[in-house]
């Protein structure tokens, strides 16, 4: 057994032990298992929120896109900063209402706000459909990391099954507490590794950042600049960054992490610090840029291998093992949060809505029992192969962003949307995403007569616009007559 594999196995074992111990003496009621009894302090909430940045997407997707796409990669940096700024105003009222009503999930929140179990079921169903690609992303990344970092000693398939078994075990036992405990180790390790690699690799191979970028620009003119139009051009960049920012806290697991907080002030403090924390992603991009000329020829989904290919050419096996260990934790921790969220949605917001008399204890056990089911579904889709990591994430964002209008409007003193309008908006938006995704369409192919700038807009915006139009029309048609008369007066 090589040294890299030993270190990777130790990291996985630490994650499993920490995850299991996180339960402590707590009785795993639904509230404890799902939102930690709403007792997490500022640090744990910060780590759960920061976990949205540092996933396998950090190691593989970010560096892979820097390697394969160049300047468009910076949308990843932009949307997180926008989302954290938005969170300063968005999250406190969500937290207050959820604490008052003892809400445990995103769809639970929407169903209660609109007094519509059916709308809650729709949100839950779409949320689970969006979470599966995100969980696939984590498993896909895990397989790549372990296989490459272990020098092929462990196959990608075996790594995926082992990783799925580990997070299933500790999520079943400890729920979101297991995710919070393991995120502490994960963030410390990944910060150290990412910053080191982002500094060392450009210095080692090019003598500094300036020379690295000059060399890349000479070899691939225009690669480091955004194109004014066309695929991955300036309009695409702006629309994708904005779309992802609006959808950031619409992910069910990100929404659920908000509900774990003990105090409201946590979110405003985190909103100040998290954009700075986001800047660490630059070091990930530097790794991808450094690999462009040193490990040339990677195409398609293989661009996700760039960071590890360069690391293997640069470092001794034991340090490649350390990099792999950090990568494993970036898959296990977010993957566990996703499992908690998906299982809760199915148990509390689908099963319980269909059987309202179900006892809370039964719902809690149902949620825990669904953990291996969701994990197996994600493993199945992971093993089918498919898109690059960034493509998987973008598809999920197009789904969850459809929740944004309904949730934001529900926070207003006079909600302009009715329950029927909210339902119609989400349904139309999601249907548009499905149709566009299955047909591999873009705005340019759907409406070639439009100006070039509009054709380059991310297709997720088309779905969001249709969502808003449908929600407005149906709300006007279904608004109670008394309310409409009062507003006209």
Legacy VTK file of the C-alpha trace (Angstrom):
# vtk DataFile Version 3.0
C-alpha trace
ASCII
DATASET POLYDATA
POINTS 489 float
0.000 0.000 0.000
1.553 3.328 -1.057
1.894 6.274 1.309
-0.689 8.368 -0.534
-3.345 5.695 -0.061
-2.566 5.409 3.666
-3.089 9.152 4.184
-6.329 9.130 2.164
-7.700 6.230 4.208
-6.762 8.010 7.449
-8.685 11.114 6.352
-11.736 9.008 5.524
-11.480 7.223 8.880
-11.232 10.537 10.754
-14.338 11.790 8.952
-16.254 8.640 9.855
-15.235 8.704 13.533
-15.937 12.438 13.924
-19.269 12.046 12.189
-20.336 9.212 14.457
-19.136 10.931 17.638
-20.958 14.145 16.731
-24.248 12.720 17.952
-23.008 12.871 21.540
-25.849 12.279 23.967
-28.491 13.975 21.833
-31.762 12.245 21.171
-32.096 12.332 17.372
-35.535 13.872 17.016
-36.367 15.279 13.580
-35.346 18.765 14.695
-32.068 17.560 16.175
-31.204 15.358 13.207
-32.110 17.925 10.555
-31.206 21.343 12.012
-29.125 20.460 15.072
-31.798 21.586 17.504
-31.251 25.162 16.216
-28.343 25.446 18.616
-25.261 25.983 16.426
-23.064 28.954 17.258
-21.471 31.349 14.805
-18.440 29.173 14.005
-20.380 26.037 13.119
-22.869 27.988 11.001
-19.940 29.724 9.284
-18.375 26.350 8.475
-21.648 24.959 7.146
-22.117 28.054 4.968
-18.488 28.006 3.854
-18.925 24.364 2.941
-20.843 25.644 -0.068
-17.582 27.056 -1.422
-15.146 24.263 -0.702
-16.548 21.090 -2.216
-15.044 18.766 -4.845
-16.012 21.637 -7.100
-13.161 23.577 -5.496
-10.464 21.045 -6.203
-11.642 19.768 -9.543
-14.281 22.008 -11.126
-12.627 25.346 -10.386
-9.133 24.291 -11.418
-10.553 22.283 -14.339
-12.410 25.255 -15.763
-9.374 27.504 -15.319
-7.428 24.907 -17.309
-10.048 24.341 -19.999
-12.065 27.587 -20.247
-9.843 30.392 -18.965
-11.434 33.721 -17.996
-15.070 32.467 -17.742
-13.944 30.602 -14.619
-14.107 33.820 -12.632
-17.901 33.666 -12.594
-17.376 31.183 -9.731
-15.664 33.898 -7.704
-18.273 36.523 -8.574
-21.482 34.696 -7.738
-20.425 33.657 -4.251
-19.584 37.243 -3.297
-22.942 38.436 -4.629
-24.784 35.672 -2.769
-23.113 36.459 0.557
-23.929 40.138 0.165
-27.561 39.241 -0.496
-27.587 36.975 2.572
-27.183 40.010 4.863
-30.815 40.923 4.189
-32.285 37.603 3.022
-31.365 35.163 5.777
-32.427 36.918 9.014
-36.167 37.062 8.184
-36.070 33.461 6.954
-34.428 32.385 10.210
-36.898 34.331 12.382
-39.963 32.823 10.751
-38.489 29.321 10.730
-37.620 29.504 14.428
-41.053 30.830 15.328
-42.879 28.136 13.335
-40.338 25.365 14.037
-39.617 24.885 10.333
-37.092 22.160 9.471
-36.702 22.448 5.680
-37.077 24.734 2.692
-40.285 23.196 1.349
-41.715 23.171 4.892
-41.060 26.943 4.958
-42.797 27.557 1.615
-45.760 25.309 2.425
-46.328 27.159 5.710
-45.896 30.622 4.164
-48.422 29.930 1.422
-50.604 27.592 3.484
-50.281 25.044 0.682
-49.067 21.474 1.305
-49.247 20.863 -2.457
-46.815 23.707 -3.130
-44.560 22.237 -0.439
-44.594 18.873 -2.201
-43.665 20.532 -5.512
-40.767 22.420 -3.908
-39.597 19.227 -2.179
-39.759 17.158 -5.367
-37.865 19.735 -7.430
-35.383 20.196 -4.585
-34.568 16.488 -4.492
-34.236 16.378 -8.294
-31.763 19.295 -8.084
-29.848 17.776 -5.168
-29.174 14.477 -6.919
-26.841 16.067 -9.541
-25.128 17.972 -6.715
-24.579 14.724 -4.800
-23.439 13.060 -8.026
-20.948 15.912 -8.352
-19.495 15.060 -4.923
-19.294 11.322 -5.644
-17.869 11.914 -9.107
-15.191 14.164 -7.629
-14.473 11.678 -4.849
-13.882 8.906 -7.363
-11.529 11.046 -9.418
-9.583 12.264 -6.393
-9.033 8.862 -4.773
-8.233 7.058 -8.021
-5.703 9.626 -9.200
-4.181 10.470 -5.806
-3.732 6.765 -4.951
-1.902 6.248 -8.272
-4.642 3.857 -9.404
-4.433 1.609 -6.329
-8.137 2.256 -5.669
-10.482 2.440 -8.637
-12.884 5.331 -9.022
-15.844 2.963 -8.649
-14.534 1.462 -5.414
-13.833 4.928 -4.002
-17.377 6.052 -4.798
-18.907 3.056 -3.003
-16.632 3.482 0.042
-17.347 7.216 0.262
-21.086 6.650 -0.048
-20.954 4.063 2.737
-19.031 6.418 5.057
-21.373 9.378 4.743
-24.448 7.160 4.866
-23.243 5.731 8.175
-22.544 8.983 9.976
-25.489 10.876 8.503
-27.831 8.107 9.653
-26.410 8.303 13.188
-25.706 12.019 13.664
-27.514 13.966 10.948
-26.382 17.554 10.418
-24.230 17.437 13.556
-21.957 14.958 11.808
-21.635 17.348 8.871
-20.772 20.248 11.169
-18.077 18.370 13.080
-16.347 17.011 9.981
-16.513 20.410 8.272
-14.141 21.768 10.931
-11.334 19.417 9.913
-12.164 19.775 6.230
-11.906 23.560 6.160
-8.604 23.673 8.025
-7.008 21.070 5.749
-8.312 22.406 2.462
-7.355 25.997 3.243
-3.787 24.947 3.997
-3.504 22.761 0.895
-5.196 25.163 -1.546
-3.191 28.212 -0.467
0.069 26.266 -0.595
-0.597 24.854 -4.065
-1.823 28.184 -5.418
1.400 29.866 -4.341
3.923 27.065 -4.917
2.930 25.792 -8.368
3.103 29.161 -10.213
6.382 30.007 -8.439
7.907 26.577 -9.082
7.076 26.382 -12.763
7.003 30.017 -13.867
8.743 32.059 -11.204
5.589 33.986 -10.296
2.062 34.877 -11.312
2.980 37.576 -13.813
5.286 35.311 -15.794
2.731 32.486 -15.663
0.007 34.642 -17.201
2.376 36.147 -19.792
3.442 32.658 -20.859
-0.146 31.421 -21.136
-1.205 34.499 -23.085
1.664 34.007 -25.526
0.797 30.353 -26.056
-2.998 30.840 -26.136
-3.810 34.445 -27.113
-7.128 35.669 -25.738
-7.578 32.682 -23.416
-7.315 34.828 -20.288
-9.828 37.460 -21.407
-13.610 37.286 -21.644
-14.962 37.283 -25.184
-17.320 40.196 -25.875
-19.949 37.779 -27.208
-20.643 34.142 -27.992
-20.401 31.038 -25.820
-18.943 31.869 -22.377
-18.711 35.523 -23.362
-19.294 38.645 -21.292
-23.117 38.449 -21.308
-23.015 34.759 -20.410
-20.620 35.576 -17.560
-22.827 38.322 -16.126
-26.079 36.389 -16.416
-24.609 33.171 -15.020
-23.035 34.930 -12.033
-26.318 36.674 -11.230
-28.393 33.529 -11.711
-26.107 31.509 -9.439
-26.122 34.281 -6.804
-29.926 34.284 -6.712
-29.952 30.505 -6.458
-27.178 30.137 -3.882
-29.421 29.973 -0.797
-32.232 28.331 -2.747
-30.403 25.016 -2.534
-32.328 22.942 0.050
-29.172 22.018 1.957
-27.922 25.646 2.048
-31.359 26.752 3.217
-31.329 24.009 5.861
-27.931 25.105 7.168
-29.444 28.532 7.893
-31.997 26.933 10.209
-29.292 25.474 12.475
-28.242 28.876 13.855
-28.766 29.847 17.476
-28.909 33.617 16.848
-29.900 35.966 14.027
-26.782 38.132 14.232
-24.725 35.156 12.993
-25.819 35.763 9.405
-24.868 39.415 9.277
-21.458 38.700 10.764
-20.889 35.867 8.290
-22.049 38.053 5.392
-19.148 40.400 6.147
-16.467 37.686 6.339
-17.553 35.119 3.749
-16.826 37.246 0.639
-13.218 37.529 1.842
-13.134 33.784 2.454
-14.324 33.340 -1.139
-11.087 34.902 -2.390
-9.257 31.697 -1.468
-10.771 30.289 -4.664
-8.220 32.346 -6.597
-5.535 29.912 -5.439
-7.553 27.046 -6.928
-7.714 28.865 -10.254
-3.950 29.481 -10.154
-3.432 25.706 -9.924
-5.500 25.177 -13.067
-3.711 27.944 -14.932
-0.330 26.509 -13.919
-1.307 23.138 -15.393
-2.221 24.485 -18.861
1.278 24.280 -20.292
2.683 21.618 -17.961
0.059 18.888 -18.520
-1.340 19.793 -21.933
-3.896 17.853 -23.913
-6.681 17.300 -21.353
-10.090 17.682 -22.970
-13.777 17.085 -22.137
-14.376 15.883 -18.593
-10.640 15.135 -18.231
-9.997 18.829 -17.570
-11.176 18.090 -14.015
-7.949 16.071 -13.581
-5.620 19.005 -14.195
-4.797 19.831 -10.571
-3.962 16.244 -9.649
-2.061 15.501 -12.856
0.200 18.468 -12.156
0.520 17.564 -8.460
1.612 14.008 -9.291
4.283 15.402 -11.628
5.468 17.786 -8.923
5.308 16.189 -5.464
6.253 13.013 -3.625
3.489 10.415 -3.139
2.992 11.231 0.542
2.127 14.865 -0.257
-0.128 13.819 -3.108
-1.861 11.780 -0.401
-2.335 14.918 1.692
-3.870 16.695 -1.298
-6.078 13.666 -1.893
-7.115 13.614 1.772
-8.249 17.234 1.562
-10.118 16.399 -1.609
-11.870 13.439 0.009
-13.164 15.667 2.805
-14.449 18.185 0.265
-16.664 15.394 -1.069
-17.743 13.774 2.199
-18.788 16.908 4.108
-20.993 18.600 1.479
-22.271 15.184 0.436
-23.471 14.528 3.969
-25.310 17.873 4.163
-27.010 17.102 0.867
-28.075 13.678 2.143
-29.649 15.229 5.238
-31.543 17.779 3.147
-32.808 15.339 0.507
-33.947 12.772 3.067
-35.720 15.433 5.123
-37.552 16.774 2.078
-38.813 13.323 1.160
-39.841 12.340 4.679
-41.150 15.593 6.154
-42.461 17.365 3.091
-43.655 14.566 0.821
-44.426 11.560 3.023
-45.812 13.615 5.918
-47.841 15.857 3.599
-49.481 12.798 2.091
-50.080 11.331 5.554
-50.658 14.336 7.862
-51.408 12.220 10.945
-47.930 10.663 10.950
-46.148 11.069 14.277
-42.962 13.157 14.430
-40.941 10.161 15.614
-42.045 8.163 12.567
-41.085 11.024 10.246
-37.646 11.221 11.879
-37.012 7.517 11.391
-38.320 7.706 7.827
-35.862 10.495 7.045
-32.980 8.478 8.446
-34.122 5.382 6.585
-34.139 7.271 3.302
-30.455 8.187 3.632
-29.124 4.957 2.065
-31.828 5.096 -0.604
-30.825 8.596 -1.745
-27.140 7.632 -1.585
-27.714 4.576 -3.790
-29.610 6.626 -6.366
-26.755 9.135 -6.513
-24.166 6.351 -6.825
-26.120 4.845 -9.720
-26.135 8.104 -11.669
-22.482 8.758 -10.803
-21.425 5.442 -12.295
-23.261 6.245 -15.530
-20.594 8.857 -16.323
-21.482 12.120 -18.028
-20.879 15.837 -17.772
-18.022 17.786 -16.303
-18.382 18.873 -12.700
-19.205 22.494 -13.515
-21.899 21.419 -16.008
-23.587 19.317 -13.319
-23.595 22.237 -10.909
-24.982 24.689 -13.462
-27.876 22.338 -14.257
-28.804 22.131 -10.576
-28.664 25.917 -10.220
-31.164 26.340 -13.043
-33.629 24.241 -11.041
-33.279 25.761 -7.576
-33.227 29.368 -8.773
-36.880 28.861 -9.729
-37.689 28.994 -5.978
-36.308 32.519 -5.591
-39.401 34.581 -6.556
-41.779 32.604 -4.327
-39.497 32.672 -1.293
-38.553 36.343 -1.566
-42.163 37.415 -2.153
-43.241 35.402 0.885
-41.019 37.629 3.050
-42.857 40.780 1.990
-45.479 42.338 4.246
-48.004 42.101 1.394
-47.079 39.063 -0.652
-47.974 39.785 -4.323
-48.170 36.060 -5.108
-51.037 33.727 -4.297
-50.444 30.050 -3.588
-51.685 29.217 -7.097
-49.415 31.860 -8.590
-46.362 30.579 -6.715
-47.151 27.009 -7.787
-47.584 28.045 -11.432
-44.356 30.036 -11.438
-42.223 27.217 -10.078
-43.903 24.646 -12.338
-43.402 26.729 -15.497
-39.793 27.586 -14.601
-38.861 23.989 -13.860
-40.636 22.710 -16.988
-38.650 25.214 -19.049
-35.357 24.042 -17.517
-36.243 20.410 -18.241
-37.222 21.152 -21.842
-34.109 23.227 -22.502
-31.796 20.691 -20.830
-33.204 17.673 -22.676
-33.101 19.444 -26.026
-29.603 20.891 -25.405
-30.970 24.266 -26.462
-29.715 27.797 -25.936
-31.470 31.117 -26.377
-29.594 31.450 -29.661
-31.093 28.203 -30.993
-34.534 28.918 -29.567
-34.741 32.511 -30.817
-32.053 33.185 -33.446
-33.805 36.425 -34.435
-32.943 38.093 -31.109
-29.951 40.448 -30.746
-26.641 38.701 -30.127
-26.350 40.065 -26.566
-29.663 38.495 -25.575
-28.802 35.204 -27.273
-25.787 34.856 -24.991
-27.813 35.073 -21.757
-27.783 31.916 -19.628
-30.891 29.867 -20.455
-31.703 29.692 -16.755
-32.810 33.313 -17.049
-35.329 32.355 -19.704
-36.856 29.920 -17.225
-36.812 32.535 -14.451
-38.539 35.147 -16.643
-41.266 32.678 -17.649
-41.566 31.750 -13.965
-42.220 35.386 -13.017
-44.699 35.928 -15.856
-46.689 32.810 -14.988
-46.677 33.624 -11.261
-47.896 37.188 -11.892
-50.672 36.197 -14.292
-52.011 33.373 -12.150
-51.774 35.476 -8.973
-53.835 38.243 -10.575
-56.405 35.694 -11.722
-56.661 33.949 -8.335
-56.351 36.897 -5.961
-59.425 37.152 -3.710
-61.815 39.874 -4.926
-61.834 41.661 -1.563
-58.041 41.993 -1.573
-57.978 43.225 -5.167
-60.652 45.845 -4.431
-58.795 47.094 -1.355
-55.565 47.488 -3.345
-57.324 49.435 -6.110
-58.820 51.759 -3.485
LINES 1 490
489 0 1 2 3 4 5 6 7 8 9 10 11 12 13 14 15 16 17 18 19 20 21 22 23 24 25 26 27 28 29 30 31 32 33 34 35 36 37 38 39 40 41 42 43 44 45 46 47 48 49 50 51 52 53 54 55 56 57 58 59 60 61 62 63 64 65 66 67 68 69 70 71 72 73 74 75 76 77 78 79 80 81 82 83 84 85 86 87 88 89 90 91 92 93 94 95 96 97 98 99 100 101 102 103 104 105 106 107 108 109 110 111 112 113 114 115 116 117 118 119 120 121 122 123 124 125 126 127 128 129 130 131 132 133 134 135 136 137 138 139 140 141 142 143 144 145 146 147 148 149 150 151 152 153 154 155 156 157 158 159 160 161 162 163 164 165 166 167 168 169 170 171 172 173 174 175 176 177 178 179 180 181 182 183 184 185 186 187 188 189 190 191 192 193 194 195 196 197 198 199 200 201 202 203 204 205 206 207 208 209 210 211 212 213 214 215 216 217 218 219 220 221 222 223 224 225 226 227 228 229 230 231 232 233 234 235 236 237 238 239 240 241 242 243 244 245 246 247 248 249 250 251 252 253 254 255 256 257 258 259 260 261 262 263 264 265 266 267 268 269 270 271 272 273 274 275 276 277 278 279 280 281 282 283 284 285 286 287 288 289 290 291 292 293 294 295 296 297 298 299 300 301 302 303 304 305 306 307 308 309 310 311 312 313 314 315 316 317 318 319 320 321 322 323 324 325 326 327 328 329 330 331 332 333 334 335 336 337 338 339 340 341 342 343 344 345 346 347 348 349 350 351 352 353 354 355 356 357 358 359 360 361 362 363 364 365 366 367 368 369 370 371 372 373 374 375 376 377 378 379 380 381 382 383 384 385 386 387 388 389 390 391 392 393 394 395 396 397 398 399 400 401 402 403 404 405 406 407 408 409 410 411 412 413 414 415 416 417 418 419 420 421 422 423 424 425 426 427 428 429 430 431 432 433 434 435 436 437 438 439 440 441 442 443 444 445 446 447 448 449 450 451 452 453 454 455 456 457 458 459 460 461 462 463 464 465 466 467 468 469 470 471 472 473 474 475 476 477 478 479 480 481 482 483 484 485 486 487 488
